[in-house]
């Protein structure tokens, strides 16, 4: 019975691939096949087109490796992206264990329209890949380099010089970056930045935060979690200049005092650290089982 099922499946695949490719198979069948199933078909039929040709009009606007699975082998990615052109979004975090410059750079070269790229945790890349992205993708708006230890000041300068449309940048745990690199980013691209994460970087301090404040009037989201050198002076400058700020993350910033945050709270900015009075009431509740009523608006 199993053998009969396999023969029927092979027969169905042959009949499917006998359909006219340009008129029927590509626009009406393969364009609706999820990436995981498309990869399975490619394994059985090596001549099957990749993700770009199988998309409507020959262009797949987005490729998310997570839709294939939590981990994707190098060979599978190569098959899926071998002819990809016209991509606008590229998310490759599931490839973080092995993705190299040699894997990524050809894809970037073929897709200058990219607007959003996620490379979180891709520690095998180097400055060469970021240089290819900055030089070849001038429309780039969103970029995640979280936990990419290889990102240094020189790499960030190249990005700041060549990406005029950049709006969202995640530099979480890019620990080689220091104040000087963030100052340069603020001066070159601050006018358009709306979201920035510098979390988990003990090298970033008030100098960087103050320069961001003065050069990023449209900044809405700033993550400084674990930036141990950031203090109240930087937050006060943010309050003065960043009128569009909507959320601020300062957990584990031990030198940021409540008075520097209070004006932001009054403006409705979402802050991940509770006021000291609220913290005391929560602790009292935990210890004695109740807390007195206190008007927190006072």
Buried (B, 14 or more C-beta within 10 A) or exposed (E): EEEEEEEEEEEEBEEBBEEEBEEEBBBEEBBEBEBEEBBEBBEEEEEBBBBBBBBEEBBBEBBBBBEBEEEBEBEBBEBBBBBBBBBBBBBBBBBBEEBBBEBBBBBBEBBBBBBBBBBBBBEBBBBBBBBBBBBBBEBBBBBBBBBBEBBBBEBBBBBBBBBEEBBBBBBBBBBBBBBBBBBBBBBBBBEBBBBBBBBBBEBBBBBBBBBBBBBBBBBBBBBBBBBBBBBBBBBBBBBEBBEEBBBBBBBBBEBBBBEBBEBBBEEEBEBEBEBEEEEEBEEEEEEEEEBEEEEEEE
